[in-house]
């Protein structure tokens, strides 16, 4: 995220506000008043001295301060207060810039900015800029509600900046309005897309981290999917899946069977990283009664040279998986029993066994049979049907199966798989 810079604000205020000529006498005649501010001699003389000193290559800021104090004491009209506030803003900017970096703070800019914003003589075309700067000063002072208000006013008055929506969103979030901030953040993303650009990746990371911190898992998942669609590297897929299902709140809400669905997604997306993840995948598959899948994971891990030959843990998982396969009823027998069963439970089990064995066509057949027979929880069946269809290359029908999943966390897993279908990892 782009940090709001105090020194950048101060530096920007050093230019553009010294163009008002104070040298010539100003008269209160109607025909002259339109040409510039009307000042009394008591204000104009010290104000001119301050302006002249500020224009010097190395101004004496103490002299400027003394001149402005005299002008401020004599000021009575809106014109005079406007001139004093304008020069004060420049002086404060100079004072900030003159300090060592560690001591710089833009908080002193708040008072002259407030004076200019409130003054009816401030040119209307300068107000959007002043509101924007005031928002930055408030944000840097951790006055987040005020920052959001000032930035929204700047936008209302026509101020345009690539970071304005982002700043409003960030102020809302840091001020505790995470939902409101995310709404504005979504507007910022849409604005980038409307301009033919892709929103920067840190925007997505910021949204995900703040939503996760706030405990908004639905929002976290939504932004995670958007992030993967825009920046779907294998590393990002791995990070997203781990955050979703293996860390914090995500780890507590998933069953072992649902974690296997995520391991399947990691394998399909190429985001299984080291041997630990491959071995954990195999162990979970074996634990939920899918020895064929556990065996396949070990064999594939070795083929990918991620699991080394002779790895003791892999050898144990493989031995136990082979023993379970030998002891289990043959898949054909499971299929036959499922066909004659009154409900879809045996067909579901047969579908899981075929999916684990990599027989996707048979798995699809069994899952559809299970759905047709009914009497079961359809959400996990549709998730697995969608996975089998995905791995079989039938993307359109897979999306339909995933769309039929209605309740979380199965629905969230289905949405992740749908994102994978629509926006597979970048090469």
C-alpha positions, -999 to 999 in steps of 0.1 A, spaced: 0 0 0 12 35 -8 20 53 24 8 89 28 39 110 31 40 140 55 71 155 37 53 152 4 24 172 16 47 199 31 67 201 -1 36 204 -23 25 233 -2 57 253 -9 46 260 -45 15 274 -61 2 296 -32 26 326 -35 12 341 -67 -10 368 -51 6 401 -55 7 421 -22 30 449 -33 5 472 -49 -21 490 -27 -55 474 -26 -85 496 -27 -120 488 -15 -136 500 -47 -160 475 -63 -142 476 -97 -109 469 -80 -121 442 -55 -125 416 -82 -88 418 -90 -76 404 -57 -80 405 -19 -87 438 -3 -62 444 25 -56 471 50 -21 486 53 -17 470 87 -21 436 72 -5 442 37 28 455 50 37 425 73 21 400 48 43 414 20 74 411 42 65 375 50 58 367 13 91 383 2 111 364 28 94 331 19 105 336 -17 142 339 -7 165 310 -15 172 306 22 144 323 41 147 334 77 117 315 91 118 334 124 113 367 105 84 351 85 68 340 118 71 375 133 56 392 102 27 367 101 20 372 138 17 410 131 -5 404 101 -27 379 119 -32 403 148 -44 431 124 -65 408 102 -103 415 104 -118 406 70 -122 373 52 -97 386 26 -71 393 52 -76 360 70 -73 342 37 -39 359 29 -26 351 64 -37 315 63 -22 310 28 12 324 39 9 304 72 4 272 52 36 279 33 56 288 64 45 256 82 55 236 51 90 252 52 93 246 90 84 209 85 109 205 57 137 222 78 134 196 106 153 163 107 134 135 90 128 117 124 111 149 138 89 157 108 51 157 113 25 173 91 1 178 121 8 216 122 -6 219 87 -41 211 100 -48 246 115 -40 267 84 -58 241 61 -89 243 83 -88 281 81 -86 280 43 -113 254 40 -136 275 62 -129 309 46 -154 320 20 -127 338 1 -107 307 -6 -109 301 -44 -133 273 -52 -108 256 -75 -84 252 -46 -109 236 -21 -106 201 -35 -68 201 -31 -71 215 4 -96 189 14 -73 162 0 -43 175 20 -64 178 51 -75 142 47 -38 132 45 -29 152 76 -58 136 95 -48 101 84 -12 106 95 -25 117 129 -47 85 130 -79 106 129 -94 81 105 -130 92 105 -120 128 98 -96 116 71 -124 97 54 -147 126 56 -122 150 41 -113 127 13 -149 121 4 -155 159 3 -125 163 -20 -140 137 -43 -174 153 -41 -158 186 -52 -142 169 -82 -107 161 -69 -92 132 -90 -62 111 -80 -53 75 -86 -52 69 -48 -82 88 -37 -107 59 -35 -80 37 -20 -73 64 7 -110 67 16 -112 29 19 -81 27 40 -93 54 63 -126 37 68 -110 3 75 -84 17 99 -112 36 117 -131 4 123 -156 4 94 -142 -26 76 -174 -33 56 -177 3 44 -140 4 36 -142 -27 15 -172 -13 -4 -151 17 -14 -121 -6 -21 -143 -25 -45 -152 8 -62 -115 15 -65 -108 -19 -82 -137 -13 -106 -123 22 -115 -90 6 -124 -107 -20 -145 -129 7 -162 -96 24 -171 -83 -8 -187 -59 -15 -159 -56 -42 -133 -58 -31 -97 -24 -34 -79 -19 -67 -61 -12 -50 -27 -48 -37 -28 -60 -73 -27 -36 -83 0 -46 -54 21 -83 -62 18 -77 -99 26 -55 -92 56 -80 -67 71 -110 -88 65 -93 -119 80 -82 -98 110 -118 -87 115 -130 -123 114 -150 -117 82 -144 -151 66 -170 -146 38 -154 -113 28 -119 -128 31 -129 -156 7 -146 -132 -17 -115 -110 -20 -92 -141 -20 -110 -154 -51 -107 -120 -68 -70 -119 -59 -65 -153 -74 -84 -143 -106 -61 -113 -110 -28 -126 -97 -31 -164 -97 5 -175 -94 11 -210 -80 26 -193 -49 -6 -172 -44 -28 -202 -48 -9 -221 -21 -10 -191 2 -48 -186 -4 -56 -223 2 -36 -225 33 -52 -193 47 -86 -206 38 -83 -241 52 -53 -247 73 -47 -215 94 -67 -198 121 -104 -199 118 -102 -218 86 -85 -247 102 -113 -251 128 -142 -251 104 -132 -279 80 -134 -316 83 -106 -340 72 -127 -348 40 -129 -311 32 -92 -307 37 -86 -334 12 -107 -314 -13 -83 -285 -7 -52 -308 -11 -68 -319 -44 -70 -283 -55 -34 -276 -45 -23 -306 -66 -44 -296 -95 -31 -260 -94 5 -271 -90 8 -254 -57 17 -283 -35 51 -271 -25 74 -294 -4 74 -330 7 55 -322 39 24 -311 20 25 -342 -2 29 -365 28 1 -347 47 -22 -350 17 -15 -388 15 -20 -391 53 -54 -373 52 -66 -394 22 -57 -426 40 -74 -413 72 -108 -407 55 -107 -442 38 -93 -434 4 -62 -456 2 -61 -455 -36 -57 -418 -34 -31 -420 -7 -11 -444 -28 -14 -422 -59 -2 -391 -40 30 -409 -29 37 -423 -63 31 -389 -80 52 -372 -53 81 -395 -61 77 -390 -98 78 -352 -93 110 -358 -72 94 -340 -43 93 -372 -21 126 -389 -20 130 -426 -26 132 -444 7 115 -417 27 104 -436 59 70 -418 63 61 -422 27 70 -459 29 47 -464 59 18 -446 42 23 -466 11 24 -499 30 -8 -491 49 -25 -479 18 -17 -511 -1 -29 -532 28 -62 -512 29 -67 -516 -9 -62 -554 -6 -87 -556 23 -114 -534 7 -142 -547 -14 -133 -543 -51 -145 -511 -67 -167 -530 -91 -185 -547 -62 -190 -514 -45 -205 -500 -77 -229 -530 -80 -241 -526 -44 -246 -489 -49 -267 -495 -80 -292 -516 -61 -293 -495 -29 -324 -476 -19 -305 -443 -12 -275 -426 -27 -251 -432 2 -233 -463 -13 -231 -446 -47 -215 -416 -30 -190 -439 -13 -183 -456 -46 -179 -422 -63 -153 -412 -37 -134 -444 -41 -133 -440 -79 -123 -403 -76 -94 -413 -53 -83 -440 -77 -83 -415 -106 -112 -431 -124 -130 -399 -131 -156 -411 -156 -168 -438 -131 -167 -413 -102 -190 -390 -122 -213 -418 -130 -216 -428 -93 -220 -392 -80 -249 -386 -105 -264 -419 -94 -261 -408 -57 -278 -375 -65 -306 -392 -83 -313 -417 -55 -312 -389 -28 -314 -395 9 -279 -379 14 -263 -345 20 -260 -333 -16 -235 -305 -10 -203 -326 -6 -215 -349 -34 -218 -319 -58 -183 -307 -46 -168 -341 -55 -188 -343 -87 -174 -309 -97 -139 -320 -88 -142 -352 -109 -156 -333 -138 -128 -307 -135 -101 -334 -135 -119 -351 -164 -117 -318 -184 -154 -311 -184 -152 -275 -172 -187 -263 -181 -205 -292 -163 -181 -288 -134 -191 -252 -129 -228 -263 -128 -220 -289 -102 -201 -264 -80 -229 -238 -84 -253 -263 -69 -234 -263 -36 -253 -241 -12 -239 -242 23 -205 -232 38 -178 -243 40 -186 -267 11 -199 -238 -9 -166 -218 -3 -146 -248 -14 -167 -250 -45 -161 -213 -53 -124 -218 -50 -125 -247 -75 -147 -225 -97 -121 -198 -96 -95 -224 -106 -116 -234 -135 -121 -198 -147 -87 -184 -139 -61 -213 -136 -27 -204 -122 -3 -185 -144 25 -204 -159 
